[in-house]
Amino acid sequence: MLYVSLGERSDIQIRPQAQQMNSHMGKTLRITPDGKPAPDNPFAKQAGALPEIWTVGQRNVQSMAFDAQGQLWSVDMGPQGGDELNRLEGGKNYGWPLVTFGEEYSGEPIPNSVTTKPGYVDPVYYWDPVIAPSGAEFYSGSAFPAWQGNLFVGSLKDRNLVRLQLENGRVTGEERLLSDRKQRVRDVKQGPDGALYVVTDEDNGELWKITPSTSGSK
């Protein structure tokens, strides 16, 4: 199946659509390769719901990645103080804009929101201050055995590559890499050779290849 993430444009008037089942905004969709709703989607038989909707209540997903067990994760650009890592499961509601750890960029609270609420899924991890996340990739290569299963996330705001160590569905450690380069990391991918490939968008942008022989210099 194909999974499609759609944001809510961070507009106060529009953002309530992230909770409305007749709108694609703030949702993850699950569709067949020919573009039709997956027949076993969780809301396929719910009256008034678009049948392609798979998850609800996400602000602005920047990347999604499958781990080695086939679990889908998303990295969401939140409001101020509310960037999130979420473990996506069909039929679940991730809260936005009713549930969030963040606030408006002005410093004002998100109207009528709380940080946690029964019936809504809390993020596995969140950043405050935010990192302004971009691309993400689970590492499964042999070049860096100690990094297998780690999630790498690009940071636009802090201009580095974030490495998250996960155990049993929880983040147990975080490391910032390539900070001395001071470039906005736009995306990260694992190559067939086990190296990490990082692309930046600072000035003209650069493509970096990260291997064990060069990783020590960061």
FIKOLZA-1660 file (N, C-alpha, C; in steps of 0.1 Angstrom, whole numbers, plus 5000, padded with zeros to 4 digits):
% residues 218
   i   px   py   pz ch aa at
   1 5008 4988 5000  A  M  N
   1 5000 5000 5000  A  M CA
   1 5009 5013 5000  A  M  C
   2 5003 5024 4996  A  L  N
   2 5010 5037 4996  A  L CA
   2 5004 5045 5008  A  L  C
   3 5013 5051 5015  A  Y  N
   3 5009 5060 5027  A  Y CA
   3 5013 5074 5023  A  Y  C
   4 5003 5083 5025  A  V  N
   4 5004 5097 5020  A  V CA
   4 5001 5106 5032  A  V  C
   5 5010 5115 5036  A  S  N
   5 5008 5124 5047  A  S CA
   5 5004 5138 5041  A  S  C
   6 4994 5143 5048  A  L  N
   6 4989 5156 5044  A  L CA
   6 4987 5166 5056  A  L  C
   7 4994 5177 5055  A  G  N
   7 4993 5187 5067  A  G CA
   7 4980 5195 5067  A  G  C
   8 4980 5204 5076  A  E  N
   8 4968 5213 5078  A  E CA
   8 4972 5228 5076  A  E  C
   9 4984 5231 5071  A  R  N
   9 4988 5244 5066  A  R CA
   9 4990 5254 5077  A  R  C
  10 4989 5249 5090  A  S  N
  10 4991 5258 5102  A  S CA
  10 4983 5271 5101  A  S  C
  11 4971 5270 5096  A  D  N
  11 4962 5282 5096  A  D CA
  11 4952 5280 5106  A  D  C
  12 4950 5290 5115  A  I  N
  12 4940 5288 5126  A  I CA
  12 4926 5285 5121  A  I  C
  13 4922 5291 5110  A  Q  N
  13 4909 5289 5105  A  Q CA
  13 4907 5275 5099  A  Q  C
  14 4918 5269 5094  A  I  N
  14 4917 5257 5087  A  I CA
  14 4921 5245 5095  A  I  C
  15 4929 5247 5106  A  R  N
  15 4935 5236 5113  A  R CA
  15 4924 5227 5120  A  R  C
  16 4912 5231 5123  A  P  N
  16 4902 5222 5129  A  P CA
  16 4899 5210 5119  A  P  C
  17 4902 5212 5106  A  Q  N
  17 4899 5201 5097  A  Q CA
  17 4908 5189 5099  A  Q  C
  18 4919 5190 5107  A  A  N
  18 4927 5179 5111  A  A CA
  18 4919 5169 5119  A  A  C
  19 4908 5173 5125  A  Q  N
  19 4899 5164 5133  A  Q CA
  19 4886 5161 5125  A  Q  C
  20 4884 5166 5113  A  Q  N
  20 4872 5164 5106  A  Q CA
  20 4874 5153 5095  A  Q  C
  21 4865 5143 5096  A  M  N
  21 4867 5131 5088  A  M CA
  21 4863 5133 5073  A  M  C
  22 4857 5145 5069  A  N  N
  22 4854 5147 5055  A  N CA
  22 4865 5156 5049  A  N  C
  23 4877 5157 5055  A  S  N
  23 4888 5165 5050  A  S CA
  23 4901 5156 5051  A  S  C
  24 4909 5158 5041  A  H  N
  24 4922 5151 5041  A  H CA
  24 4933 5159 5049  A  H  C
  25 4930 5171 5053  A  M  N
  25 4940 5179 5061  A  M CA
  25 4943 5173 5074  A  M  C
  26 4956 5172 5077  A  G  N
  26 4960 5166 5090  A  G CA
  26 4958 5152 5091  A  G  C
  27 4959 5144 5080  A  K  N
  27 4957 5130 5080  A  K CA
  27 4968 5122 5074  A  K  C
  28 4969 5109 5076  A  T  N
  28 4977 5100 5068  A  T CA
  28 4967 5092 5060  A  T  C
  29 4969 5091 5047  A  L  N
  29 4960 5083 5039  A  L CA
  29 4967 5069 5035  A  L  C
  30 4959 5059 5033  A  R  N
  30 4964 5046 5029  A  R CA
  30 4957 5042 5017  A  R  C
  31 4964 5041 5006  A  I  N
  31 4958 5038 4993  A  I CA
  31 4965 5027 4986  A  I  C
  32 4958 5021 4976  A  T  N
  32 4963 5010 4968  A  T CA
  32 4972 5016 4957  A  T  C
  33 4981 5009 4951  A  P  N
  33 4989 5014 4940  A  P CA
  33 4982 5021 4929  A  P  C
  34 4969 5018 4927  A  D  N
  34 4962 5024 4916  A  D CA
  34 4954 5037 4921  A  D  C
  35 4956 5040 4934  A  G  N
  35 4951 5053 4939  A  G CA
  35 4937 5051 4946  A  G  C
  36 4932 5039 4948  A  K  N
  36 4920 5037 4955  A  K CA
  36 4922 5035 4970  A  K  C
  37 4912 5039 4978  A  P  N
  37 4913 5036 4992  A  P CA
  37 4915 5021 4995  A  P  C
  38 4924 5018 5004  A  A  N
  38 4926 5004 5008  A  A CA
  38 4913 4999 5014  A  A  C
  39 4909 4987 5009  A  P  N
  39 4895 4983 5013  A  P CA
  39 4894 4980 5028  A  P  C
  40 4905 4977 5035  A  D  N
  40 4904 4974 5049  A  D CA
  40 4908 4986 5058  A  D  C
  41 4907 4998 5052  A  N  N
  41 4911 5010 5060  A  N CA
  41 4901 5012 5072  A  N  C
  42 4906 5017 5083  A  P  N
  42 4897 5017 5096  A  P CA
  42 4885 5025 5095  A  P  C
  43 4884 5035 5086  A  F  N
  43 4872 5044 5085  A  F CA
  43 4864 5042 5072  A  F  C
  44 4867 5031 5065  A  A  N
  44 4861 5028 5052  A  A CA
  44 4846 5027 5053  A  A  C
  45 4841 5023 5064  A  K  N
  45 4826 5021 5065  A  K CA
  45 4820 5031 5075  A  K  C
  46 4827 5041 5079  A  Q  N
  46 4822 5051 5088  A  Q CA
  46 4815 5062 5079  A  Q  C
  47 4802 5065 5083  A  A  N
  47 4794 5075 5075  A  A CA
  47 4801 5088 5076  A  A  C
  48 4802 5095 5065  A  G  N
  48 4808 5108 5065  A  G CA
  48 4823 5109 5065  A  G  C
  49 4830 5098 5065  A  A  N
  49 4844 5097 5066  A  A CA
  49 4850 5094 5052  A  A  C
  50 4861 5101 5048  A  L  N
  50 4867 5097 5036  A  L CA
  50 4874 5083 5037  A  L  C
  51 4871 5074 5029  A  P  N
  51 4875 5060 5031  A  P CA
  51 4891 5058 5030  A  P  C
  52 4898 5068 5025  A  E  N
  52 4912 5066 5024  A  E CA
  52 4920 5070 5036  A  E  C
  53 4913 5076 5046  A  I  N
  53 4919 5081 5058  A  I CA
  53 4924 5069 5066  A  I  C
  54 4936 5070 5071  A  W  N
  54 4942 5059 5079  A  W CA
  54 4945 5064 5094  A  W  C
  55 4951 5076 5095  A  T  N
  55 4952 5082 5109  A  T CA
  55 4947 5096 5108  A  T  C
  56 4945 5102 5120  A  V  N
  56 4938 5115 5121  A  V CA
  56 4947 5124 5131  A  V  C
  57 4946 5137 5129  A  G  N
  57 4951 5146 5139  A  G CA
  57 4965 5149 5139  A  G  C
  58 4971 5150 5128  A  Q  N
  58 4986 5153 5127  A  Q CA
  58 4987 5167 5120  A  Q  C
  59 4997 5175 5126  A  R  N
  59 4998 5189 5121  A  R CA
  59 5005 5190 5108  A  R  C
  60 5018 5185 5107  A  N  N
  60 5025 5187 5095  A  N CA
  60 5036 5177 5094  A  N  C
  61 5033 5165 5089  A  V  N
  61 5043 5154 5088  A  V CA
  61 5053 5158 5078  A  V  C
  62 5066 5157 5082  A  Q  N
  62 5077 5160 5073  A  Q CA
  62 5083 5147 5067  A  Q  C
  63 5082 5136 5074  A  S  N
  63 5087 5124 5069  A  S CA
  63 5080 5112 5076  A  S  C
  64 5080 5100 5069  A  M  N
  64 5076 5088 5074  A  M CA
  64 5086 5077 5071  A  M  C
  65 5088 5067 5079  A  A  N
  65 5097 5057 5077  A  A CA
  65 5093 5044 5084  A  A  C
  66 5095 5033 5077  A  F  N
  66 5092 5020 5083  A  F CA
  66 5105 5014 5090  A  F  C
  67 5103 5009 5102  A  D  N
  67 5114 5002 5109  A  D CA
  67 5116 4988 5104  A  D  C
  68 5125 4981 5110  A  A  N
  68 5128 4967 5105  A  A CA
  68 5116 4957 5108  A  A  C
  69 5108 4961 5117  A  Q  N
  69 5096 4952 5120  A  Q CA
  69 5084 4956 5111  A  Q  C
  70 5085 4966 5103  A  G  N
  70 5074 4970 5094  A  G CA
  70 5065 4980 5101  A  G  C
  71 5069 4985 5112  A  Q  N
  71 5061 4996 5119  A  Q CA
  71 5064 5009 5112  A  Q  C
  72 5053 5017 5109  A  L  N
  72 5054 5030 5103  A  L CA
  72 5055 5041 5114  A  L  C
  73 5065 5050 5112  A  W  N
  73 5067 5061 5122  A  W CA
  73 5066 5074 5114  A  W  C
  74 5062 5085 5120  A  S  N
  74 5062 5098 5114  A  S CA
  74 5070 5108 5123  A  S  C
  75 5076 5118 5116  A  V  N
  75 5082 5129 5123  A  V CA
  75 5074 5141 5119  A  V  C
  76 5068 5148 5129  A  D  N
  76 5058 5159 5126  A  D CA
  76 5064 5172 5131  A  D  C
  77 5064 5182 5122  A  M  N
  77 5067 5195 5126  A  M CA
  77 5056 5201 5133  A  M  C
  78 5058 5204 5146  A  G  N
  78 5047 5209 5154  A  G CA
  78 5047 5224 5155  A  G  C
  79 5040 5229 5164  A  P  N
  79 5040 5244 5167  A  P CA
  79 5053 5246 5176  A  P  C
  80 5054 5258 5181  A  Q  N
  80 5066 5261 5190  A  Q CA
  80 5066 5251 5202  A  Q  C
  81 5078 5244 5203  A  G  N
  81 5079 5235 5214  A  G CA
  81 5071 5222 5212  A  G  C
  82 5068 5218 5200  A  G  N
  82 5060 5206 5198  A  G CA
  82 5063 5197 5187  A  G  C
  83 5075 5197 5182  A  D  N
  83 5079 5187 5171  A  D CA
  83 5078 5173 5177  A  D  C
  84 5073 5163 5169  A  E  N
  84 5069 5150 5175  A  E CA
  84 5075 5139 5167  A  E  C
  85 5077 5128 5174  A  L  N
  85 5079 5115 5168  A  L CA
  85 5067 5106 5171  A  L  C
  86 5060 5101 5161  A  N  N
  86 5048 5093 5164  A  N CA
  86 5050 5079 5158  A  N  C
  87 5044 5069 5165  A  R  N
  87 5043 5056 5159  A  R CA
  87 5029 5054 5154  A  R  C
  88 5028 5053 5141  A  L  N
  88 5015 5054 5134  A  L CA
  88 5008 5040 5134  A  L  C
  89 4995 5040 5138  A  E  N
  89 4986 5029 5138  A  E CA
  89 4973 5032 5132  A  E  C
  90 4968 5024 5123  A  G  N
  90 4955 5027 5116  A  G CA
  90 4944 5029 5126  A  G  C
  91 4936 5040 5124  A  G  N
  91 4924 5043 5132  A  G CA
  91 4927 5051 5144  A  G  C
  92 4940 5055 5146  A  K  N
  92 4943 5063 5158  A  K CA
  92 4943 5078 5155  A  K  C
  93 4940 5085 5166  A  N  N
  93 4939 5100 5165  A  N CA
  93 4951 5106 5173  A  N  C
  94 4959 5114 5167  A  Y  N
  94 4971 5119 5173  A  Y CA
  94 4969 5133 5178  A  Y  C
  95 4957 5138 5178  A  G  N
  95 4953 5149 5187  A  G CA
  95 4953 5163 5181  A  G  C
  96 4961 5166 5172  A  W  N
  96 4962 5180 5167  A  W CA
  96 4948 5185 5161  A  W  C
  97 4944 5197 5165  A  P  N
  97 4950 5207 5174  A  P CA
  97 4944 5207 5188  A  P  C
  98 4938 5196 5192  A  L  N
  98 4932 5195 5205  A  L CA
  98 4942 5191 5216  A  L  C
  99 4952 5183 5211  A  V  N
  99 4962 5178 5221  A  V CA
  99 4976 5180 5215  A  V  C
 100 4984 5188 5222  A  T  N
 100 4997 5191 5218  A  T CA
 100 5006 5196 5230  A  T  C
 101 5019 5193 5229  A  F  N
 101 5028 5199 5239  A  F CA
 101 5033 5212 5235  A  F  C
 102 5030 5217 5224  A  G  N
 102 5035 5230 5219  A  G CA
 102 5025 5242 5221  A  G  C
 103 5030 5253 5216  A  E  N
 103 5022 5266 5217  A  E CA
 103 5023 5273 5204  A  E  C
 104 5016 5284 5202  A  E  N
 104 5016 5292 5190  A  E CA
 104 5030 5298 5189  A  E  C
 105 5035 5301 5177  A  Y  N
 105 5048 5308 5175  A  Y CA
 105 5048 5321 5182  A  Y  C
 106 5037 5327 5185  A  S  N
 106 5036 5340 5192  A  S CA
 106 5039 5338 5207  A  S  C
 107 5038 5325 5212  A  G  N
 107 5039 5323 5226  A  G CA
 107 5026 5321 5233  A  G  C
 108 5015 5323 5226  A  E  N
 108 5002 5321 5231  A  E CA
 108 4998 5306 5231  A  E  C
 109 4990 5302 5240  A  P  N
 109 4986 5288 5240  A  P CA
 109 4978 5284 5227  A  P  C
 110 4978 5272 5223  A  I  N
 110 4969 5267 5213  A  I CA
 110 4955 5267 5218  A  I  C
 111 4946 5274 5212  A  P  N
 111 4932 5275 5217  A  P CA
 111 4926 5262 5221  A  P  C
 112 4921 5261 5233  A  N  N
 112 4913 5249 5237  A  N CA
 112 4921 5236 5237  A  N  C
 113 4934 5236 5238  A  S  N
 113 4942 5224 5237  A  S CA
 113 4947 5220 5251  A  S  C
 114 4951 5207 5252  A  V  N
 114 4957 5201 5264  A  V CA
 114 4969 5193 5260  A  V  C
 115 4977 5189 5269  A  T  N
 115 4989 5182 5266  A  T CA
 115 4987 5167 5264  A  T  C
 116 4977 5162 5270  A  T  N
 116 4973 5147 5269  A  T CA
 116 4958 5146 5272  A  T  C
 117 4952 5136 5266  A  K  N
 117 4938 5134 5267  A  K CA
 117 4934 5120 5264  A  K  C
 118 4925 5113 5272  A  P  N
 118 4921 5100 5269  A  P CA
 118 4915 5099 5255  A  P  C
 119 4919 5088 5248  A  G  N
 119 4913 5086 5234  A  G CA
 119 4922 5091 5223  A  G  C
 120 4933 5099 5227  A  Y  N
 120 4942 5104 5218  A  Y CA
 120 4956 5099 5221  A  Y  C
 121 4964 5097 5210  A  V  N
 121 4977 5091 5212  A  V CA
 121 4988 5101 5215  A  V  C
 122 4995 5100 5225  A  D  N
 122 5006 5109 5228  A  D CA
 122 5018 5105 5219  A  D  C
 123 5026 5115 5216  A  P  N
 123 5038 5112 5208  A  P CA
 123 5048 5103 5216  A  P  C
 124 5055 5095 5209  A  V  N
 124 5066 5087 5215  A  V CA
 124 5077 5096 5221  A  V  C
 125 5079 5107 5214  A  Y  N
 125 5090 5116 5217  A  Y CA
 125 5086 5130 5212  A  Y  C
 126 5090 5140 5219  A  Y  N
 126 5089 5154 5213  A  Y CA
 126 5100 5163 5217  A  Y  C
 127 5102 5173 5209  A  W  N
 127 5114 5182 5210  A  W CA
 127 5109 5196 5215  A  W  C
 128 5115 5200 5226  A  D  N
 128 5112 5214 5231  A  D CA
 128 5126 5219 5237  A  D  C
 129 5133 5227 5231  A  P  N
 129 5130 5235 5219  A  P CA
 129 5129 5226 5206  A  P  C
 130 5123 5231 5196  A  V  N
 130 5120 5223 5184  A  V CA
 130 5133 5222 5176  A  V  C
 131 5134 5212 5167  A  I  N
 131 5145 5210 5158  A  I CA
 131 5141 5214 5143  A  I  C
 132 5128 5216 5141  A  A  N
 132 5123 5218 5127  A  A CA
 132 5128 5206 5118  A  A  C
 133 5121 5194 5120  A  P  N
 133 5126 5182 5114  A  P CA
 133 5123 5182 5099  A  P  C
 134 5131 5173 5092  A  S  N
 134 5129 5171 5078  A  S CA
 134 5128 5156 5075  A  S  C
 135 5137 5151 5067  A  G  N
 135 5137 5137 5063  A  G CA
 135 5141 5128 5074  A  G  C
 136 5137 5115 5073  A  A  N
 136 5140 5105 5084  A  A CA
 136 5143 5092 5077  A  A  C
 137 5151 5084 5084  A  E  N
 137 5155 5070 5079  A  E CA
 137 5159 5061 5090  A  E  C
 138 5154 5049 5091  A  F  N
 138 5159 5039 5100  A  F CA
 138 5171 5032 5094  A  F  C
 139 5181 5031 5102  A  Y  N
 139 5194 5025 5097  A  Y CA
 139 5194 5010 5099  A  Y  C
 140 5197 5002 5088  A  S  N
 140 5197 4988 5089  A  S CA
 140 5210 4982 5082  A  S  C
 141 5219 4991 5079  A  G  N
 141 5231 4986 5072  A  G CA
 141 5242 4980 5081  A  G  C
 142 5252 4975 5075  A  S  N
 142 5263 4969 5082  A  S CA
 142 5275 4978 5084  A  S  C
 143 5276 4989 5078  A  A  N
 143 5287 4998 5079  A  A CA
 143 5288 5004 5093  A  A  C
 144 5277 5006 5100  A  F  N
 144 5277 5011 5114  A  F CA
 144 5269 5001 5122  A  F  C
 145 5274 4990 5126  A  P  N
 145 5267 4980 5134  A  P CA
 145 5260 4986 5147  A  P  C
 146 5267 4995 5153  A  A  N
 146 5261 5001 5166  A  A CA
 146 5249 5009 5163  A  A  C
 147 5247 5013 5151  A  W  N
 147 5236 5022 5147  A  W CA
 147 5224 5015 5142  A  W  C
 148 5225 5002 5141  A  Q  N
 148 5214 4994 5135  A  Q CA
 148 5201 4996 5143  A  Q  C
 149 5190 4999 5136  A  G  N
 149 5177 5002 5143  A  G CA
 149 5175 5016 5148  A  G  C
 150 5186 5024 5147  A  N  N
 150 5185 5038 5150  A  N CA
 150 5177 5046 5140  A  N  C
 151 5170 5056 5144  A  L  N
 151 5163 5065 5135  A  L CA
 151 5171 5078 5133  A  L  C
 152 5174 5082 5121  A  F  N
 152 5181 5094 5118  A  F CA
 152 5171 5105 5113  A  F  C
 153 5171 5117 5118  A  V  N
 153 5162 5127 5115  A  V CA
 153 5170 5140 5111  A  V  C
 154 5167 5146 5100  A  G  N
 154 5174 5159 5097  A  G CA
 154 5168 5170 5105  A  G  C
 155 5176 5180 5108  A  S  N
 155 5172 5192 5115  A  S CA
 155 5175 5204 5107  A  S  C
 156 5164 5212 5104  A  L  N
 156 5166 5225 5097  A  L CA
 156 5170 5236 5106  A  L  C
 157 5164 5236 5118  A  K  N
 157 5166 5248 5127  A  K CA
 157 5180 5247 5134  A  K  C
 158 5183 5235 5139  A  D  N
 158 5196 5233 5146  A  D CA
 158 5208 5230 5137  A  D  C
 159 5205 5227 5124  A  R  N
 159 5215 5224 5114  A  R CA
 159 5224 5213 5118  A  R  C
 160 5217 5201 5120  A  N  N
 160 5225 5189 5123  A  N CA
 160 5217 5177 5119  A  N  C
 161 5223 5165 5122  A  L  N
 161 5216 5152 5120  A  L CA
 161 5214 5146 5133  A  L  C
 162 5201 5143 5136  A  V  N
 162 5197 5138 5149  A  V CA
 162 5197 5123 5148  A  V  C
 163 5203 5116 5158  A  R  N
 163 5203 5101 5159  A  R CA
 163 5195 5098 5171  A  R  C
 164 5185 5090 5169  A  L  N
 164 5176 5085 5180  A  L CA
 164 5178 5070 5182  A  L  C
 165 5181 5066 5194  A  Q  N
 165 5182 5052 5198  A  Q CA
 165 5169 5048 5203  A  Q  C
 166 5163 5037 5198  A  L  N
 166 5150 5032 5203  A  L CA
 166 5151 5018 5208  A  L  C
 167 5144 5016 5219  A  E  N
 167 5143 5002 5225  A  E CA
 167 5129 5000 5229  A  E  C
 168 5123 4989 5224  A  N  N
 168 5109 4986 5228  A  N CA
 168 5099 4997 5226  A  N  C
 169 5101 5004 5215  A  G  N
 169 5092 5014 5211  A  G CA
 169 5093 5027 5218  A  G  C
 170 5104 5029 5225  A  R  N
 170 5107 5041 5233  A  R CA
 170 5121 5047 5229  A  R  C
 171 5122 5060 5229  A  V  N
 171 5135 5066 5226  A  V CA
 171 5143 5066 5239  A  V  C
 172 5155 5060 5238  A  T  N
 172 5164 5059 5250  A  T CA
 172 5176 5067 5249  A  T  C
 173 5178 5074 5238  A  G  N
 173 5190 5082 5236  A  G CA
 173 5189 5091 5224  A  G  C
 174 5196 5102 5224  A  E  N
 174 5196 5112 5213  A  E CA
 174 5210 5117 5212  A  E  C
 175 5215 5118 5199  A  E  N
 175 5228 5123 5196  A  E CA
 175 5227 5133 5184  A  E  C
 176 5234 5144 5185  A  R  N
 176 5234 5153 5174  A  R CA
 176 5248 5152 5166  A  R  C
 177 5247 5150 5153  A  L  N
 177 5258 5147 5145  A  L CA
 177 5260 5159 5134  A  L  C
 178 5272 5161 5130  A  L  N
 178 5275 5171 5119  A  L CA
 178 5271 5185 5123  A  L  C
 179 5271 5188 5136  A  S  N
 179 5267 5201 5140  A  S CA
 179 5277 5212 5136  A  S  C
 180 5290 5208 5135  A  D  N
 180 5300 5217 5131  A  D CA
 180 5299 5222 5117  A  D  C
 181 5292 5215 5109  A  R  N
 181 5290 5219 5095  A  R CA
 181 5280 5231 5093  A  R  C
 182 5272 5232 5103  A  K  N
 182 5262 5244 5103  A  K CA
 182 5254 5245 5090  A  K  C
 183 5249 5234 5086  A  Q  N
 183 5241 5234 5074  A  Q CA
 183 5227 5227 5077  A  Q  C
 184 5217 5233 5071  A  R  N
 184 5203 5227 5073  A  R CA
 184 5202 5213 5066  A  R  C
 185 5200 5203 5074  A  V  N
 185 5199 5190 5068  A  V CA
 185 5184 5188 5063  A  V  C
 186 5183 5186 5050  A  R  N
 186 5170 5184 5044  A  R CA
 186 5165 5170 5044  A  R  C
 187 5175 5160 5042  A  D  N
 187 5170 5146 5040  A  D CA
 187 5182 5137 5043  A  D  C
 188 5179 5125 5047  A  V  N
 188 5189 5115 5050  A  V CA
 188 5184 5102 5045  A  V  C
 189 5193 5094 5038  A  K  N
 189 5189 5081 5033  A  K CA
 189 5201 5071 5035  A  K  C
 190 5197 5059 5037  A  Q  N
 190 5208 5048 5037  A  Q CA
 190 5210 5043 5023  A  Q  C
 191 5222 5042 5019  A  G  N
 191 5226 5037 5006  A  G CA
 191 5227 5022 5006  A  G  C
 192 5227 5016 4994  A  P  N
 192 5229 5001 4993  A  P CA
 192 5243 4996 4999  A  P  C
 193 5252 5006 5000  A  D  N
 193 5265 5003 5005  A  D CA
 193 5266 5004 5021  A  D  C
 194 5255 5007 5027  A  G  N
 194 5254 5009 5041  A  G CA
 194 5258 5023 5046  A  G  C
 195 5263 5031 5037  A  A  N
 195 5266 5045 5041  A  A CA
 195 5253 5053 5042  A  A  C
 196 5254 5064 5050  A  L  N
 196 5243 5074 5051  A  L CA
 196 5246 5085 5041  A  L  C
 197 5236 5089 5034  A  Y  N
 197 5237 5100 5024  A  Y CA
 197 5228 5111 5030  A  Y  C
 198 5234 5123 5031  A  V  N
 198 5227 5135 5037  A  V CA
 198 5228 5146 5027  A  V  C
 199 5216 5152 5025  A  V  N
 199 5215 5164 5016  A  V CA
 199 5212 5176 5024  A  V  C
 200 5218 5187 5021  A  T  N
 200 5216 5200 5028  A  T CA
 200 5210 5210 5018  A  T  C
 201 5203 5220 5024  A  D  N
 201 5198 5231 5015  A  D CA
 201 5203 5245 5019  A  D  C
 202 5215 5245 5026  A  E  N
 202 5221 5258 5029  A  E CA
 202 5228 5263 5017  A  E  C
 203 5225 5276 5013  A  D  N
 203 5231 5282 5001  A  D CA
 203 5228 5273 4989  A  D  C
 204 5238 5268 4983  A  N  N
 204 5236 5259 4971  A  N CA
 204 5233 5245 4975  A  N  C
 205 5235 5241 4987  A  G  N
 205 5232 5227 4991  A  G CA
 205 5243 5218 4988  A  G  C
 206 5245 5208 4996  A  E  N
 206 5255 5198 4994  A  E CA
 206 5250 5184 4996  A  E  C
 207 5256 5174 4990  A  L  N
 207 5253 5160 4993  A  L CA
 207 5265 5153 5000  A  L  C
 208 5263 5148 5011  A  W  N
 208 5274 5142 5019  A  W CA
 208 5272 5127 5020  A  W  C
 209 5283 5119 5019  A  K  N
 209 5283 5105 5022  A  K CA
 209 5290 5102 5035  A  K  C
 210 5283 5096 5044  A  I  N
 210 5289 5093 5057  A  I CA
 210 5292 5078 5058  A  I  C
 211 5305 5076 5060  A  T  N
 211 5310 5062 5062  A  T CA
 211 5318 5061 5074  A  T  C
 212 5322 5049 5079  A  P  N
 212 5330 5047 5091  A  P CA
 212 5343 5055 5090  A  P  C
 213 5349 5056 5079  A  S  N
 213 5362 5062 5078  A  S CA
 213 5361 5077 5079  A  S  C
 214 5349 5083 5077  A  T  N
 214 5347 5098 5078  A  T CA
 214 5339 5102 5089  A  T  C
 215 5332 5092 5096  A  S  N
 215 5322 5096 5106  A  S CA
 215 5329 5102 5118  A  S  C
 216 5341 5099 5121  A  G  N
 216 5348 5104 5132  A  G CA
 216 5350 5119 5131  A  G  C
 217 5351 5124 5119  A  S  N
 217 5353 5139 5118  A  S CA
 217 5341 5146 5119  A  S  C
 218 5329 5140 5116  A  K  N
 218 5316 5146 5117  A  K CA
 218 5316 5160 5111  A  K  C
% end
